[in-house]
Amino acid sequence: MELGLVGLGKMGGNMRERIRRAGHTVVGYDRNPDLADVNSLQGLVEKLKAPRVVWVMVPAGAATQATIDELAELLSPGDIVVDGGNSRWTDDEKHAEELKAKGIGFVDCGVSGGVWGLENGYALMYGGDKDDVAKVQPVFDALKPEGDFGAVHAGKVGAGHFAKMVHNGIEYAMMQAYAEGWELLEKVDSVTDVREVFRSWQEGTVIRSWLLDLAVNALDDDEHLEKLRGHAADSGEGRWTVEAAIDNAVPLPAITASLFARFASRQDDSPQMKMIAALRNQFGGHAVESKK
């Protein structure tokens, strides 16, 4: 089939290549002309035969909204827009209604796989009407990993991005657990080779995972992570997961704690810890450290 792909960065560029390797035609547009096959969204739409499928892989929020707004004016009834970025599921519902008014279908798709997806395939979670999903299915089949798993029609519009959001929340908690265990192992004198302890867990243990494999890769590159600063950003999906938990009265203590740990990583001199140190000194006479 033919596909228009908007956004050819680290993910989008590799996705274009994987889809082409499966024998499909991809017309790509990016603001960087060195990456693009056409020089505008209008040029992309004109290159595709109706009914068209256009997959959007741009940053969530204003960039996605602007792209969908422009496509709404360029596409025709019967065409399909797929949002494969990290949009919030509530935005999907809005976009679907806006496009439906023009007879254009909408499918949301959470995509996981990162820089490894080109060779290994991408885990896909998509939401939307079954007829709209069917029109995109050849592309889903091209992108997914080999085998029976790795892709799911999660439900109606918004379900794909909601599932991907929860996936990322779980990822936050798993990474935090590995990080805390690594720090504790590094701290004690009795463990003399933390990297090899992590490596030993890759076989036969209940905590083996791809994240563990990636941790070992990182330790092979920098055994004690001395080249890195202890600062971790968040993409927003961890926050949305916690907000959804509050809205639905679902307790998520591990995921919530892992999100807050990232916030703490951005404070070189934590105000909270100042108050804790001051209180410990007041009630127990515990020593405090002065600023240098």
C-alpha positions in Angstrom: 0.0 0.0 0.0 0.9 3.7 -0.1 1.5 5.7 3.1 2.3 9.3 3.8 4.6 9.8 6.8 4.9 13.1 8.5 8.0 13.5 10.8 11.2 11.7 9.9 13.2 12.0 13.1 14.9 9.1 15.0 11.6 7.1 15.1 9.9 8.3 11.9 12.9 7.8 9.7 13.5 4.3 10.8 9.8 3.5 10.5 9.9 4.7 6.9 12.8 2.4 6.2 11.1 -0.7 7.8 7.8 -0.1 6.0 9.7 0.2 2.7 11.6 -3.0 3.4 8.2 -4.7 3.6 7.4 -3.7 0.1 5.2 -0.7 0.7 5.5 2.8 -0.8 6.2 5.6 1.7 6.1 9.3 0.9 7.8 11.2 3.7 7.6 14.8 4.7 9.8 16.6 7.3 10.6 20.2 8.0 14.2 19.2 7.4 14.5 19.1 3.6 17.4 16.7 3.7 15.1 14.0 5.2 12.0 14.7 3.1 10.7 13.1 -0.1 8.4 16.1 -0.7 8.6 19.8 0.3 5.2 20.3 1.9 2.2 18.5 3.3 0.3 19.5 0.2 3.0 17.8 -1.9 2.7 14.7 0.2 -1.1 14.5 -0.2 -0.8 15.0 -3.9 1.6 12.1 -4.3 -0.8 9.6 -2.7 -3.7 7.9 -4.5 -7.1 8.0 -2.7 -8.2 6.7 -0.3 -5.0 8.0 1.5 -3.5 7.0 4.8 -1.2 9.7 6.4 0.7 8.7 9.5 1.8 11.6 11.8 5.0 11.2 13.9 5.6 14.7 15.3 5.8 15.9 19.0 2.6 15.8 21.0 0.6 18.9 21.6 0.8 22.0 19.4 2.9 20.4 16.6 0.5 17.5 16.3 -2.6 19.7 16.4 -1.2 22.0 13.7 -0.3 19.1 11.5 -3.8 17.5 11.8 -5.5 20.9 11.3 -3.6 21.3 8.0 -4.3 17.7 6.9 -8.0 18.2 7.6 -8.0 20.9 4.9 -6.0 18.8 2.4 -7.4 15.3 2.7 -10.7 14.0 1.3 -13.6 12.0 2.8 -12.5 8.3 3.1 -8.9 9.2 3.9 -7.3 8.2 7.3 -5.0 10.0 9.7 -2.9 8.0 12.1 -1.3 9.7 15.1 1.7 7.6 16.0 3.3 10.2 18.3 3.0 10.4 22.1 -0.2 12.3 22.2 -2.5 12.3 25.2 -5.6 10.1 24.7 -8.0 13.0 25.3 -6.4 14.8 22.3 -7.2 11.7 20.2 -10.9 12.0 21.0 -10.8 15.7 20.0 -8.9 15.0 16.7 -11.3 12.1 15.8 -14.3 14.4 16.1 -12.7 17.2 14.1 -11.8 14.8 11.3 -15.1 12.9 11.4 -16.9 16.2 10.6 -15.0 16.1 7.2 -15.5 12.4 6.6 -11.9 11.6 7.5 -11.1 8.6 9.7 -8.7 8.7 12.7 -6.6 6.0 14.4 -4.3 6.6 17.3 -1.2 4.4 17.7 1.2 4.1 20.6 4.6 3.1 19.3 7.4 1.5 21.4 10.8 0.3 20.2 13.0 3.4 20.1 16.2 3.2 18.1 16.0 -0.6 18.0 12.7 -0.7 16.1 14.2 -0.7 12.6 15.7 -4.2 13.1 13.6 -5.6 15.9 10.2 -4.2 15.0 7.9 -1.8 16.9 5.4 -2.7 19.6 2.1 -1.1 18.5 -1.0 -0.3 20.4 -3.8 1.2 18.3 -7.3 2.5 18.8 -10.1 3.4 16.5 -13.0 2.1 14.4 -12.3 -1.5 13.1 -12.9 -0.4 9.5 -10.4 2.5 9.8 -7.9 0.1 11.5 -8.3 -2.4 8.7 -7.1 0.2 6.1 -3.9 0.7 8.1 -3.3 -3.0 8.9 -0.7 -3.6 6.2 1.5 -0.9 7.8 0.9 -2.3 11.3 2.0 -5.7 10.0 5.1 -4.2 8.5 6.1 -2.4 11.6 5.4 -5.0 14.3 8.0 -7.5 15.5 8.1 -11.0 13.9 5.8 -13.5 15.5 2.3 -13.6 17.0 2.6 -10.7 19.4 3.8 -7.1 19.5 0.6 -5.4 18.2 -2.9 -5.0 19.5 -6.1 -3.2 18.6 -6.6 -1.9 22.1 -10.1 -0.5 21.7 -11.8 2.6 20.5 -10.2 6.0 19.7 -7.7 6.9 22.5 -7.2 3.3 23.6 -3.9 3.0 21.8 -2.3 6.1 23.4 -3.8 5.2 26.8 -2.2 1.7 26.6 1.1 3.2 25.6 0.9 5.8 28.5 0.4 3.0 31.0 3.2 1.0 29.3 5.5 4.0 29.9 4.4 4.4 33.5 5.3 0.8 34.1 8.6 1.5 32.4 9.3 4.3 34.8 8.8 2.1 37.8 10.9 -0.8 36.4 13.8 1.6 35.6 13.6 3.1 39.1 13.8 -0.3 40.7 16.9 -1.2 38.6 18.5 2.2 39.4 17.9 1.8 43.2 19.3 -1.7 43.3 22.4 -0.6 41.3 23.0 2.3 43.7 22.8 0.1 46.7 25.2 -2.5 45.2 27.6 0.3 44.4 27.4 1.7 47.9 28.6 -1.4 49.9 32.2 -2.5 50.1 31.4 -6.2 50.0 30.2 -6.2 46.4 33.3 -5.7 44.2 31.9 -6.1 40.7 28.4 -4.6 40.4 28.4 -4.8 36.6 28.9 -8.6 36.6 26.2 -8.9 39.2 23.8 -7.2 36.8 25.1 -9.4 34.0 24.5 -12.5 36.0 20.8 -11.6 36.4 20.3 -11.8 32.6 19.8 -15.5 32.7 17.6 -17.6 35.0 16.3 -14.8 37.2 12.7 -13.5 37.6 13.9 -9.9 37.0 15.5 -10.5 33.6 14.2 -8.2 30.9 15.3 -6.1 28.0 15.7 -3.1 30.3 18.2 -5.2 32.3 20.0 -6.0 29.1 20.2 -2.3 28.3 21.5 -1.6 31.8 24.3 -4.0 31.2 25.1 -2.4 27.9 25.3 1.0 29.7 27.6 -0.4 32.4 29.8 -2.0 29.7 30.2 1.5 28.2 30.8 3.3 31.5 31.2 0.8 34.4 30.3 3.2 37.2 28.3 5.7 35.1 30.9 8.3 36.0 30.4 10.2 32.7 26.7 10.9 33.5 25.0 13.6 35.6 22.2 12.3 37.8 19.5 14.1 36.0 16.5 12.4 34.3 13.8 14.1 32.2 10.3 12.9 31.7 8.3 12.9 28.5 5.0 13.7 30.1 3.4 10.2 29.9 4.4 9.3 33.4 2.6 12.4 34.7 -0.5 11.5 32.6 -0.5 8.0 34.0 -0.5 9.3 37.6 -3.3 11.8 36.7 -5.4 9.1 35.1 -4.9 7.0 38.3 -6.2 9.9 40.4 -9.2 10.3 38.1 -10.0 6.6 38.3 -9.1 6.1 42.0 -6.5 3.5 41.1 -3.5 3.3 43.5 -0.1 3.5 41.7 2.4 3.9 44.5 5.4 2.5 42.6 4.8 4.5 39.3 4.1 7.7 41.2 7.2 7.4 43.3 9.3 6.8 40.2 8.0 10.0 38.6 8.7 12.0 41.8 12.2 10.5 41.9 12.8 12.1 38.4 11.7 15.5 39.7 14.1 15.1 42.6 17.0 14.4 40.2 16.7 17.9 38.8 17.4 19.6 42.1 21.1 20.1 42.8 20.3 21.3 46.3 16.8 20.0 47.3 14.7 22.5 49.2 12.8 19.6 50.8 16.0 18.0 52.1 17.0 21.3 53.6 13.8 21.3 55.8 14.3 17.6 56.6 17.9 18.3 57.7 16.8 21.3 59.7 14.1 19.3 61.5 16.4 16.4 62.3 18.8 18.8 63.8 16.1 20.5 65.9 14.5 17.4 67.4 17.6 15.1 67.5 20.6 17.3 67.3 21.7 15.6 64.1 24.5 17.2 62.2 23.7 19.4 59.2 26.0 20.3 56.3 26.5 23.9 55.5 26.7 25.2 51.9 30.2 25.5 50.7 
